[in-house]
Amino acid sequence: MVMVTLFNKAKFNFGIAHCNFNLRGSESDGDALFVKNAACDLDLDFFEKSFNTRQIAFQKKQSVQVAARELRYTWFNELIDENGFDFFATAHQFDDQVETFFINLFRGSGVSGLRGILPKNGKCIRPMLFASRDEIFEFATKNGVLFREDISNASNKYLRNKIRHTIIPAMKSVDPDFRKGFLKTFKNLTSIENFLAAEIIQLSKELIVKEDDRYKILIKQLQNLNPLSLYLFELLKPFHFNFSTVEDICNSLEGLSGKTFFSPDFYLTHDREYLVIVPLTFLISGEYQDVFPIKENELKINNPAHLSFSKAKIGGEPAIIKDSRMAQLDFEKLKFPLKLRKWRQGDLFVPLGMKGKKLLSDYFVDEKFPVSAKHETWLLLSDEDIVWIVGSRIDDRFKITEKSKIALIIKQV
Protein backbone atom coordinates (compact mmCIF):
# COMPACT_ATOMS: atom_id res chain seq x y z
CA MET A 1 0.00 0.00 0.00
CA VAL A 2 2.99 2.33 0.54
CA MET A 3 4.21 1.48 -2.97
CA VAL A 4 0.73 2.25 -4.34
CA THR A 5 0.76 5.59 -2.51
CA LEU A 6 4.20 6.50 -3.92
CA PHE A 7 3.22 5.45 -7.45
CA ASN A 8 0.07 7.56 -7.21
CA LYS A 9 1.97 10.60 -5.92
CA ALA A 10 4.46 10.22 -8.79
CA LYS A 11 1.50 10.05 -11.23
CA PHE A 12 2.62 6.72 -12.71
CA ASN A 13 0.23 5.00 -15.08
CA PHE A 14 -0.44 1.73 -13.27
CA GLY A 15 -3.05 -0.79 -12.15
CA ILE A 16 -3.30 -3.18 -9.21
CA ALA A 17 -3.26 -6.97 -9.40
CA HIS A 18 -4.23 -9.14 -6.43
CA CYS A 19 -3.82 -12.90 -5.99
CA ASN A 20 -6.22 -14.63 -3.61
CA PHE A 21 -4.44 -17.85 -2.66
CA ASN A 22 -7.35 -18.95 -0.41
CA LEU A 23 -5.00 -20.00 2.37
CA ARG A 24 -6.57 -18.10 5.29
CA GLY A 25 -10.33 -18.39 4.70
CA SER A 26 -12.24 -15.16 5.36
CA GLU A 27 -8.98 -13.26 5.95
CA SER A 28 -7.90 -13.97 2.37
CA ASP A 29 -11.27 -12.73 1.09
CA GLY A 30 -10.94 -9.65 3.32
CA ASP A 31 -7.54 -8.87 1.81
CA ALA A 32 -8.98 -9.12 -1.71
CA LEU A 33 -11.88 -6.79 -0.85
CA PHE A 34 -9.53 -4.31 0.84
CA VAL A 35 -7.27 -4.09 -2.22
CA LYS A 36 -10.23 -3.86 -4.59
CA ASN A 37 -11.67 -0.93 -2.61
CA ALA A 38 -8.27 0.81 -2.60
CA ALA A 39 -8.06 0.50 -6.39
CA CYS A 40 -11.60 1.84 -6.73
CA ASP A 41 -10.85 4.83 -4.48
CA LEU A 42 -7.85 5.73 -6.65
CA ASP A 43 -9.73 5.00 -9.90
CA LEU A 44 -7.18 2.35 -10.91
CA ASP A 45 -7.61 -0.74 -13.05
CA PHE A 46 -8.02 -3.75 -10.76
CA PHE A 47 -7.22 -7.38 -11.59
CA GLU A 48 -7.93 -10.30 -9.29
CA LYS A 49 -7.41 -14.05 -9.58
CA SER A 50 -8.31 -16.80 -7.15
CA PHE A 51 -6.27 -19.99 -6.78
CA ASN A 52 -6.82 -23.30 -5.02
CA THR A 53 -3.21 -23.14 -3.93
CA ARG A 54 -3.05 -26.14 -1.61
CA GLN A 55 -4.54 -28.47 -4.22
CA ILE A 56 -2.18 -27.20 -6.92
CA ALA A 57 0.81 -27.58 -4.57
CA PHE A 58 -0.27 -31.16 -3.77
CA GLN A 59 -0.67 -32.05 -7.45
CA LYS A 60 2.75 -30.60 -8.34
CA LYS A 61 4.38 -32.03 -5.19
CA GLN A 62 5.55 -28.55 -4.21
CA SER A 63 5.46 -26.57 -1.01
CA VAL A 64 2.58 -24.10 -0.73
CA GLN A 65 5.08 -21.22 -0.83
CA VAL A 66 6.72 -22.40 -4.06
CA ALA A 67 3.36 -23.07 -5.73
CA ALA A 68 2.03 -19.64 -4.74
CA ARG A 69 5.15 -17.93 -6.09
CA GLU A 70 4.88 -19.72 -9.44
CA LEU A 71 1.16 -18.98 -9.71
CA ARG A 72 1.47 -15.26 -9.07
CA TYR A 73 4.49 -14.64 -11.29
CA THR A 74 2.95 -16.61 -14.16
CA TRP A 75 -0.27 -14.63 -13.85
CA PHE A 76 1.54 -11.28 -13.59
CA ASN A 77 3.39 -11.99 -16.85
CA GLU A 78 0.09 -12.96 -18.51
CA LEU A 79 -1.45 -9.65 -17.39
CA ILE A 80 1.43 -7.73 -18.94
CA ASP A 81 0.98 -9.46 -22.29
CA GLU A 82 -2.81 -9.14 -22.27
CA ASN A 83 -3.07 -5.51 -21.13
CA GLY A 84 0.00 -3.81 -22.57
CA PHE A 85 1.82 -3.03 -19.33
CA ASP A 86 5.60 -2.59 -19.41
CA PHE A 87 6.44 -4.10 -16.00
CA PHE A 88 4.95 -5.56 -12.87
CA ALA A 89 6.21 -4.22 -9.55
CA THR A 90 6.43 -6.13 -6.27
CA ALA A 91 6.95 -4.41 -2.92
CA HIS A 92 9.96 -6.38 -1.71
CA GLN A 93 11.98 -4.20 0.66
CA PHE A 94 15.49 -4.26 2.10
CA ASP A 95 14.73 -6.59 5.01
CA ASP A 96 13.51 -9.14 2.45
CA GLN A 97 17.01 -8.93 0.97
CA VAL A 98 18.63 -9.79 4.30
CA GLU A 99 16.17 -12.62 4.97
CA THR A 100 16.79 -14.10 1.52
CA PHE A 101 20.54 -13.90 2.12
CA PHE A 102 20.27 -16.01 5.27
CA ILE A 103 17.81 -18.49 3.72
CA ASN A 104 20.21 -19.15 0.85
CA LEU A 105 23.22 -19.15 3.20
CA PHE A 106 21.63 -21.97 5.22
CA ARG A 107 20.90 -23.90 2.01
CA GLY A 108 24.47 -23.60 0.73
CA SER A 109 23.84 -21.18 -2.13
CA GLY A 110 26.24 -19.78 -4.71
CA VAL A 111 26.94 -16.10 -5.39
CA SER A 112 23.58 -15.43 -7.05
CA GLY A 113 21.72 -16.63 -3.96
CA LEU A 114 23.78 -14.51 -1.58
CA ARG A 115 23.69 -11.26 -3.50
CA GLY A 116 20.03 -10.83 -2.59
CA ILE A 117 16.99 -9.87 -4.63
CA LEU A 118 17.58 -8.09 -7.93
CA PRO A 119 15.90 -4.68 -8.38
CA LYS A 120 14.96 -5.74 -11.92
CA ASN A 121 14.57 -9.25 -13.28
CA GLY A 122 12.99 -9.49 -16.71
CA LYS A 123 9.69 -7.61 -16.53
CA CYS A 124 9.64 -7.65 -12.74
CA ILE A 125 10.79 -4.50 -10.93
CA ARG A 126 11.21 -4.06 -7.17
CA PRO A 127 11.31 -0.30 -6.51
CA MET A 128 11.03 -0.57 -2.70
CA LEU A 129 14.35 -2.33 -2.06
CA PHE A 130 15.90 0.95 -0.87
CA ALA A 131 13.67 1.02 2.24
CA SER A 132 13.64 -1.13 5.38
CA ARG A 133 10.49 -2.58 6.92
CA ASP A 134 10.71 -0.07 9.79
CA GLU A 135 11.02 2.87 7.37
CA ILE A 136 8.00 1.68 5.39
CA PHE A 137 5.92 1.29 8.56
CA GLU A 138 6.97 4.78 9.71
CA PHE A 139 5.97 6.28 6.33
CA ALA A 140 2.59 4.52 6.45
CA THR A 141 1.93 5.78 9.99
CA LYS A 142 2.90 9.40 9.25
CA ASN A 143 0.96 9.55 5.97
CA GLY A 144 -2.15 7.68 7.04
CA VAL A 145 -1.64 4.82 4.61
CA LEU A 146 -4.12 2.06 5.44
CA PHE A 147 -2.89 -1.51 5.15
CA ARG A 148 -3.65 -5.09 6.23
CA GLU A 149 -1.02 -7.51 7.46
CA ASP A 150 -1.01 -11.25 6.79
CA ILE A 151 -1.42 -12.85 10.22
CA SER A 152 1.02 -15.63 9.22
CA ASN A 153 3.81 -13.02 9.30
CA ALA A 154 3.72 -13.30 13.09
CA SER A 155 4.26 -17.07 13.03
CA ASN A 156 7.64 -18.80 13.25
CA LYS A 157 6.39 -21.72 11.17
CA TYR A 158 8.44 -20.69 8.13
CA LEU A 159 12.22 -20.24 7.93
CA ARG A 160 11.88 -16.67 6.62
CA ASN A 161 9.78 -15.69 9.63
CA LYS A 162 12.22 -17.32 12.06
CA ILE A 163 15.00 -15.21 10.55
CA ARG A 164 12.80 -12.11 10.69
CA HIS A 165 11.87 -12.56 14.34
CA THR A 166 15.17 -13.86 15.77
CA ILE A 167 18.28 -13.19 13.66
CA ILE A 168 17.46 -9.66 12.44
CA PRO A 169 16.53 -8.35 15.93
CA ALA A 170 19.77 -9.89 17.25
CA MET A 171 21.79 -8.05 14.58
CA LYS A 172 19.97 -4.81 15.40
CA SER A 173 20.99 -5.20 19.04
CA VAL A 174 24.64 -5.56 17.99
CA ASP A 175 24.57 -2.75 15.42
CA PRO A 176 21.38 -0.75 14.74
CA ASP A 177 22.91 0.32 11.42
CA PHE A 178 23.83 -3.22 10.29
CA ARG A 179 21.97 -2.78 6.98
CA LYS A 180 24.73 -0.53 5.58
CA GLY A 181 27.23 -3.38 5.78
CA PHE A 182 24.77 -5.71 4.06
CA LEU A 183 24.17 -3.16 1.32
CA LYS A 184 27.92 -3.01 0.56
CA THR A 185 28.10 -6.82 0.60
CA PHE A 186 25.16 -7.11 -1.84
CA LYS A 187 26.83 -4.64 -4.22
CA ASN A 188 30.14 -6.53 -4.05
CA LEU A 189 28.47 -9.89 -4.63
CA THR A 190 26.48 -8.47 -7.54
CA SER A 191 29.73 -7.24 -9.14
CA ILE A 192 31.30 -10.69 -8.67
CA GLU A 193 28.21 -12.33 -10.15
CA ASN A 194 28.30 -10.05 -13.20
CA PHE A 195 31.99 -10.80 -13.75
CA LEU A 196 31.37 -14.54 -13.39
CA ALA A 197 28.34 -14.41 -15.69
CA ALA A 198 30.41 -12.83 -18.48
CA GLU A 199 33.05 -15.52 -18.05
CA ILE A 200 30.46 -18.32 -18.10
CA ILE A 201 28.72 -16.96 -21.20
CA GLN A 202 31.99 -17.13 -23.12
CA LEU A 203 32.83 -20.54 -21.67
CA SER A 204 29.38 -21.90 -22.57
CA LYS A 205 29.93 -20.93 -26.20
CA GLU A 206 33.18 -22.89 -26.22
CA LEU A 207 32.10 -25.98 -24.27
CA ILE A 208 28.36 -26.60 -24.71
CA VAL A 209 27.27 -27.97 -28.07
CA LYS A 210 23.56 -28.21 -28.94
CA GLU A 211 22.50 -31.11 -31.14
CA ASP A 212 18.76 -31.14 -31.83
CA ASP A 213 17.21 -31.45 -28.35
CA ARG A 214 20.34 -32.55 -26.51
CA TYR A 215 23.33 -30.65 -25.18
CA LYS A 216 26.87 -32.05 -25.00
CA ILE A 217 29.92 -30.96 -22.99
CA LEU A 218 33.31 -32.46 -23.84
CA ILE A 219 34.67 -33.91 -20.60
CA LYS A 220 38.33 -33.51 -21.55
CA GLN A 221 37.92 -29.73 -21.89
CA LEU A 222 35.84 -29.57 -18.74
CA GLN A 223 38.53 -31.23 -16.62
CA ASN A 224 40.95 -28.39 -17.41
CA LEU A 225 38.79 -25.96 -15.38
CA ASN A 226 39.71 -25.09 -11.80
CA PRO A 227 37.77 -25.08 -9.54
CA LEU A 228 35.78 -27.59 -11.58
CA SER A 229 32.71 -27.73 -9.32
CA LEU A 230 32.20 -23.95 -9.44
CA TYR A 231 32.57 -23.74 -13.22
CA LEU A 232 30.33 -26.74 -13.83
CA PHE A 233 27.67 -25.43 -11.43
CA GLU A 234 27.52 -22.16 -13.37
CA LEU A 235 27.57 -23.94 -16.75
CA LEU A 236 24.70 -26.21 -15.69
CA LYS A 237 22.66 -23.46 -14.03
CA PRO A 238 20.33 -23.09 -17.08
CA PHE A 239 19.53 -26.80 -16.62
CA HIS A 240 18.63 -26.35 -12.92
CA PHE A 241 21.14 -28.79 -11.38
CA ASN A 242 21.81 -27.98 -7.72
CA PHE A 243 25.31 -27.73 -6.30
CA SER A 244 25.16 -31.07 -4.51
CA THR A 245 24.29 -32.87 -7.76
CA VAL A 246 27.04 -30.98 -9.58
CA GLU A 247 29.58 -32.22 -7.04
CA ASP A 248 28.38 -35.79 -7.69
CA ILE A 249 28.78 -35.21 -11.44
CA CYS A 250 32.34 -33.95 -10.87
CA ASN A 251 33.18 -37.04 -8.82
CA SER A 252 31.78 -39.29 -11.55
CA LEU A 253 34.25 -37.91 -14.11
CA GLU A 254 37.06 -39.87 -12.48
CA GLY A 255 35.15 -43.17 -12.71
CA LEU A 256 33.46 -45.29 -15.37
CA SER A 257 30.91 -43.74 -17.72
CA GLY A 258 27.20 -44.50 -17.69
CA LYS A 259 26.08 -42.70 -14.52
CA THR A 260 23.00 -40.51 -14.69
CA PHE A 261 21.91 -37.40 -12.78
CA PHE A 262 18.67 -35.46 -12.57
CA SER A 263 17.48 -31.90 -12.13
CA PRO A 264 13.76 -31.07 -11.96
CA ASP A 265 13.72 -30.59 -15.75
CA PHE A 266 16.77 -32.31 -17.25
CA TYR A 267 18.58 -35.62 -17.36
CA LEU A 268 22.40 -35.73 -17.56
CA THR A 269 24.38 -38.82 -18.57
CA HIS A 270 28.13 -39.27 -18.15
CA ASP A 271 28.95 -40.73 -21.55
CA ARG A 272 32.44 -41.84 -22.58
CA GLU A 273 33.68 -38.48 -23.82
CA TYR A 274 30.75 -36.19 -23.10
CA LEU A 275 28.24 -35.09 -20.53
CA VAL A 276 24.94 -35.39 -22.40
CA ILE A 277 21.94 -33.34 -21.23
CA VAL A 278 18.38 -34.06 -22.37
CA PRO A 279 15.02 -32.55 -21.28
CA LEU A 280 13.43 -34.94 -18.81
CA THR A 281 10.01 -34.57 -20.47
CA PHE A 282 11.40 -36.16 -23.63
CA LEU A 283 12.57 -39.21 -21.71
CA ILE A 284 9.25 -39.59 -19.91
CA SER A 285 7.12 -39.12 -23.04
CA GLY A 286 9.35 -41.24 -25.25
CA GLU A 287 9.78 -38.39 -27.76
CA TYR A 288 13.51 -38.73 -27.38
CA GLN A 289 15.26 -42.01 -26.66
CA ASP A 290 18.74 -43.37 -27.13
CA VAL A 291 18.73 -47.07 -28.05
CA PHE A 292 22.00 -48.98 -27.72
CA PRO A 293 22.36 -52.19 -29.78
CA ILE A 294 24.22 -55.23 -28.40
CA LYS A 295 25.69 -57.73 -30.87
CA GLU A 296 25.38 -61.50 -30.46
CA ASN A 297 29.12 -62.02 -29.95
CA GLU A 298 29.51 -59.16 -27.44
CA LEU A 299 31.51 -60.12 -24.34
CA LYS A 300 31.43 -56.83 -22.43
CA ILE A 301 30.07 -53.28 -22.74
CA ASN A 302 30.83 -50.17 -20.68
CA ASN A 303 28.30 -47.80 -22.23
CA PRO A 304 25.58 -47.02 -21.36
CA ALA A 305 25.76 -49.72 -18.66
CA HIS A 306 28.57 -52.00 -17.52
CA LEU A 307 27.57 -55.55 -18.52
CA SER A 308 29.39 -58.80 -19.30
CA PHE A 309 28.01 -61.60 -21.49
CA SER A 310 28.74 -65.32 -21.51
CA LYS A 311 27.05 -68.52 -22.71
CA ALA A 312 26.66 -71.85 -20.95
CA LYS A 313 25.24 -75.18 -22.09
CA ILE A 314 22.37 -76.53 -20.03
CA GLY A 315 22.04 -80.23 -19.23
CA GLY A 316 19.06 -81.38 -17.17
CA GLU A 317 17.66 -79.20 -14.42
CA PRO A 318 19.18 -75.68 -14.76
CA ALA A 319 20.98 -74.21 -11.75
CA ILE A 320 19.28 -70.88 -11.08
CA ILE A 321 21.33 -68.25 -9.25
CA LYS A 322 19.13 -65.76 -7.41
CA ASP A 323 20.98 -62.50 -7.98
CA SER A 324 19.21 -59.38 -9.26
CA ARG A 325 22.51 -58.22 -10.80
CA MET A 326 22.49 -61.25 -13.09
CA ALA A 327 20.13 -62.37 -15.85
CA GLN A 328 20.06 -66.01 -16.95
CA LEU A 329 18.17 -66.11 -20.24
CA ASP A 330 17.19 -68.75 -22.80
CA PHE A 331 19.57 -67.89 -25.65
CA GLU A 332 17.36 -69.45 -28.35
CA LYS A 333 14.42 -67.20 -27.46
CA LEU A 334 16.44 -64.03 -28.01
CA LYS A 335 16.57 -61.97 -31.19
CA PHE A 336 19.82 -60.11 -31.86
CA PRO A 337 20.94 -57.46 -31.74
CA LEU A 338 19.60 -56.96 -28.23
CA LYS A 339 18.90 -53.36 -27.23
CA LEU A 340 19.32 -51.20 -24.16
CA ARG A 341 17.07 -48.22 -23.56
CA LYS A 342 15.24 -46.36 -20.79
CA TRP A 343 11.64 -46.70 -19.66
CA ARG A 344 8.83 -45.43 -21.92
CA GLN A 345 5.22 -44.70 -21.07
CA GLY A 346 3.15 -47.84 -21.64
CA ASP A 347 6.03 -50.35 -21.35
CA LEU A 348 4.83 -53.86 -20.39
CA PHE A 349 6.59 -57.03 -19.29
CA VAL A 350 5.83 -60.36 -17.56
CA PRO A 351 7.64 -60.34 -14.18
CA LEU A 352 9.46 -63.57 -13.38
CA GLY A 353 7.06 -65.95 -11.63
CA MET A 354 3.92 -64.31 -13.03
CA LYS A 355 1.71 -65.18 -16.01
CA GLY A 356 0.18 -61.91 -17.13
CA LYS A 357 1.73 -58.67 -18.36
CA LYS A 358 2.29 -55.78 -15.99
CA LEU A 359 2.84 -52.10 -16.69
CA LEU A 360 6.43 -51.25 -15.93
CA SER A 361 5.28 -48.04 -14.25
CA ASP A 362 3.16 -50.14 -11.84
CA TYR A 363 6.10 -52.45 -11.20
CA PHE A 364 8.27 -49.46 -10.26
CA VAL A 365 5.60 -48.30 -7.80
CA ASP A 366 5.11 -51.77 -6.30
CA GLU A 367 8.85 -52.24 -5.86
CA LYS A 368 9.14 -48.74 -4.35
CA PHE A 369 11.58 -47.43 -6.97
CA PRO A 370 12.53 -43.78 -6.28
CA VAL A 371 11.37 -41.40 -9.03
CA SER A 372 14.97 -40.83 -10.14
CA ALA A 373 15.72 -44.59 -10.19
CA LYS A 374 12.85 -45.15 -12.61
CA HIS A 375 14.63 -42.97 -15.14
CA GLU A 376 18.11 -44.26 -14.30
CA THR A 377 17.21 -47.93 -14.85
CA TRP A 378 18.16 -49.56 -18.15
CA LEU A 379 15.94 -52.07 -19.94
CA LEU A 380 17.31 -54.95 -22.01
CA LEU A 381 15.12 -55.75 -25.01
CA SER A 382 14.85 -58.59 -27.52
CA ASP A 383 13.12 -57.12 -30.55
CA GLU A 384 10.47 -54.99 -28.78
CA ASP A 385 10.04 -57.26 -25.74
CA ILE A 386 11.57 -56.34 -22.40
CA VAL A 387 13.88 -59.17 -21.35
CA TRP A 388 15.42 -57.75 -18.18
CA ILE A 389 14.97 -54.71 -15.99
CA VAL A 390 18.70 -54.41 -15.48
CA GLY A 391 19.59 -54.96 -11.85
CA SER A 392 16.06 -55.91 -10.87
CA ARG A 393 14.01 -58.66 -12.58
CA ILE A 394 13.84 -60.68 -15.81
CA ASP A 395 10.78 -61.35 -17.96
CA ASP A 396 9.24 -64.76 -17.27
CA ARG A 397 9.00 -65.54 -21.00
CA PHE A 398 12.80 -65.57 -21.36
CA LYS A 399 13.78 -67.56 -18.28
CA ILE A 400 15.78 -70.77 -18.68
CA THR A 401 13.91 -74.07 -18.15
CA GLU A 402 14.66 -77.79 -18.36
CA LYS A 403 13.96 -77.50 -22.10
CA SER A 404 16.57 -74.76 -22.62
CA LYS A 405 19.82 -75.78 -24.34
CA ILE A 406 21.96 -72.66 -24.00
CA ALA A 407 21.84 -69.92 -21.37
CA LEU A 408 22.98 -66.39 -22.02
CA ILE A 409 24.33 -65.07 -18.70
CA ILE A 410 24.48 -61.31 -18.34
CA LYS A 411 26.08 -59.69 -15.29
CA GLN A 412 26.32 -56.15 -14.00
CA VAL A 413 30.01 -55.40 -13.53
N, C-alpha and C positions, 0 to 999 in steps of 0.2 A: 504493500500500500504506500510505503514511502517512495518506492521507485515510480509508481503511478503518479504520485503527487509531483515529483520532480519532472517527469516527462510532461505533465500537463502544464507546469509553470514554464517549461522551456518551449511550449507550443509544438511539441513533436506530433506528427501524424501517426497515431497508433490505435490499436484496439486491445482488448483484453481477452485472453483465452484461459478457461478454467477446466481442470480435470477433476472429476468426481470419482475417486477410486473406490468409494463405497466400503471403506475399511472401518469407519467409526459410527455407522448408523445415522441417527438424526444429526449428529455433529457434522458429518460430511455434507448432508443436505443443507444444514445451516450455513456452512462455509460457501457453498455454491450460491445460495440466495443472497448472502452478504456481498459477494463479488459482483453478482448480477446487478444488484441495486446500486453499487458504487459506479459501475459502468453506465447505468442509466442516468445517474445524477450528473455525470460528466459528459453525457451525450456521446458515448464511445461505442463502437461496434463491440458486441459481446459474443463469444463463442464458448460453448460448453459441450463436453462429452463425458458420458458416464461409462465406467468400466467395471466388469465383474473381476476385479483384480486377483482375488484369491483363487478363483477357478482357473484363470489363465495361467497364474504362477504354478498351480498344481499340474496342469496339462503340459507345461513347458519344463517342468521339474526345475523351476527357478525359485529363488527367494522372492517374497512379496516386494521387497525393495527393488530388486533388479527388474522384475516384471513391470513395476510401476514406472521405473525410469525409462525402459524401452517403449512403453505405451505412450508416455507423454511426449517424448522426443520424436517418435514416429508421427504422432498426430500434429505436433507443432510444424514439422516440415511439410506435411500435407496441407496445412492451413496456408503456409507461405505460397505454395504452388497454386492453390485454388483461388487465393484472394489477392495475389500480387504484392504481398509484403516483401520487404528487402531482408529483414532479419526477425528473429524472435529473441526476446531478452528475458533472462532469468535473474532473480534477485539474490544470487549468491553473494555473500559478503566476505570480508577478510577472515573472520573467525572460521568460516567454512574452509578456507585455504589451510589454516593451521590444523583443523580436524582431519582433513583429507591427507595432509602430510603424515600425521601419526598413524592413521589407518593403513596407509601404504607402507609406512616404515615397519609396522608390526607384521605385515604380510610379506616383507622381503622384496620391495619394489625396486625397479631401476630408476634412472634419473627422471624419466617422464612422470613417474608416480610421485616423486618427492618434490618436484618443482611446483606443485600445487595446481590450481584450476586456471586454465587459460582464459584471458579476458575475451578472446574471440576464437571460436572453433567452428569453421564452416560458416553456417548461417546463424549460429548461436552467439549472442553477445552477452557479456556479464558486466554491465556498467557500474555495479555497486561494490565491486571488489576493493575499492579504495577505502571503504568505511567498515568499522568494526560493528559488532552487534550492539555494543553499548552506545556507540555514536548514533546508530540508526534509531534505537529506542529513545534516546534523548531528543532527536529531531522530531520524532512522532509525538512525543509528549509536549514539546514546546509549540508545535504547529497544529495541534489538535487533529492529528491524523488517526482516524479510527482503524482498528485492525482486530483480527481474531488470531489466536494462537492455537496450533494443533496441540491438544492435551498430551499426546505421546512424546512431545519434546521434553516433558518433565520426567519421563521414565528412563531408567538405566538399562532397559531391555536390550538396546542396540549399542554396538561398539561406539558409534559416533557420539551418542548421548553420554556414554561413560567418559569419553575423552572431554566432552563439553563440560561435564559437571565435576570432574575430578582433576584432570591434568591441567586444563587451562586455568582454573582458579589457583592451582598450586604454582604455576608459572607467574601469575599475577602477583602472588604473595612474595615471590623472589625478586621480581622486577616488573613493576606496573607498566613499564614501557617495552615489554619483551617483544611486541609486534614489530618494532623497527628492525631488530636483528633478523627476524623471520623474513621480513620484506627483502633485506639484502641477500639472504640465502636463496630466496625464490628467484631473484634476478640473476644471481650467479649460476644457479642450476639451469635456468632457462637458457643462458648463454652457452653453457656446456652442452645442453641438449641440441641447440641449433647447430653448434659446431659438429657434434656427433652425427646429426641427421644429414648434413652435407656430405660427410665422409661415407656414410652408409649408402646414400643415394648413388654415389659414384661406384662404390664397391658392388652394389646390387647389379649395376649395369655390366660389370665385368664378370661376376660370378653366377648370377641367376639367369638360366636360359629357359624361355617358355616354348614348349612344344605342344601345340593344340591346347588341351586342358590340363596339362601337367607342367610342373616346374622342376628343373634339374640344377643341382649345385655340384660342381666337380670337387670331390673330396680332397684330392691332392692339393688344389689351390687353397682350399679352406684351411688345411692343416698348417699353412704358412702364417696364419693370423695369430697374433698374440696381444691380449688374452683371447683365446678362442671362444670361450663361453660368452663373453660380452659381445664380441662381433656377431656370433651366430644368433644370439638372442635378438639383436637389433635387426639382423637380416631376416629372421623368421617372424618378426613382429607383425607384418601384414597377414600372416597366416595364423596368428593368435596362439602360438605356443608359449606356455609360461616358462619361467626361468628354470624351475625344477626339471621340467621335461627337456629343456635345452641342455642342461647338464648331463642328463641321461643319454641324449643323442651324442654329445661330445665323447662320453665314455665309450659308447658303442663303436666309435671310429677306430679304436685300437683293437677291436675284436673281429669276429667273423661277420660277414654281411648277412642280411636277411631280417634283421630286427625291425620292428614297426613301432611308430609312436603316433599319438593322437592329440589334436587340439579340438576345441568344440566344432570346428568347421573343416579341418583338413586332416589328411592321413599322410605320414611321412615314412618312407621305407629307406633303410640303409642298403643300397644296392652295392654292387662290387666297386664301381668307380664313382657313383653319384649318390647324393641324397635326392630322392624323388618325392615330390609333393603333389598330391591329388586332392581335389575337393571331396570331402567325405560323402556328400550327397550322391556323387557319381558311383561310389562303391556300393552304397546302400541300394540305390535304384537299379544298379546293373548297367547304367548308361556307359560306364567306363570300366573295363576289366582287363587286366593283364592275365594271359593264359600262357603257362610255361609247359611246353611239351617234354616228355621223358621217353627216350628211345628204349627199345626192347633190350639192347645189350648194355644199357647204362649200369655202371657199378656204384657210382657215387655222384651226388650233386651238392653244391654249396649255395645255390641261388635258385629260387627264393627261400628255400628251406634246406637244412642239412640232413640229407637222407642217404642211406646206403642200401644197395640191392643185391640179393643173392638168391640162388635157386637151390632147391633140395628135392630129391626124389622121395616119394611117399610109398611105404610098403605096409599094408595093414592099417591098424588103427593109428591115425595121426597124433603126434604128441603136441598138444596145444599149450603154448606158453602164455600165461595171462599177464600181459604187460602192455599198457596203453600206448607205450612208446614204440611198439612193434605191431606190424600188420602181417599176418600169415594168410596169403590169398591163393585161391585156385588159379594157377597160371593159365590154364586152358580156357578159363572163362573171361580172360582179359583181352581187350582190344588195344593194340599199340598204334601210335604212341599214346601212353597215358598222359594225363594233363593235371597240372596243379593250378588252382585258382582260388579266389576268396568266395565267401558266401554271397548268394544272390537271393533277392526276394522270391519266394515260391519254391526254393530248393526242397526236394524230398529225398529220403532214403529209408531203407529198412534196417533199423538198429539190430545189431547182433542179438539173437535170441528171440526176436519178434517176427511176426508174419506179415503184418500190414505196413504200409508206408507211413512215415511221420514227417511233418514239416520240420525242417532243420531249425527254423526259428523257435518252434515249440520245444525241440530237443535242448536248445541252448538254455531256454527258460527252466526246463525241468532239471537240468544238470547244474543250474545256478552259475552259468557262465557270466562273468562281468561283461558289461556292454563293450568295453574295449577289446576283451578277449574274443568276442564274436567276430570282430573285424580283423583280428590278428591271426585267427586260425586258418590254416590252409586245408583245402579239400583236394583229395586225389580222385581223379575221374577216369573211368574207362568208357570211351565214347562220351555219352552225356550222362552216364550213371555215376553217382557218388560211390566210390569204393571204400574210402577211409576218411574219416574226420581225423586229420593227422594229430596224433597225440591223444586221441580220445576213444574212438570206437569205429569198427569196420561195419560194412553193410553185410547183412546176413546172407545175401544172394551170392557173395563172393568168398565165403568162408571155405576152408578146406574140410573135406569129409573123407570117409573111408573109400569113396569112389575116386577121389582126386589122385592124380599121378605125379604132378609136380607142384610144389609150393613156391610161390614168389614171396620171399621174406624181405620186408622193408623195415628199416630201423631209423629212428631219429638219432643222429650223432652230434 
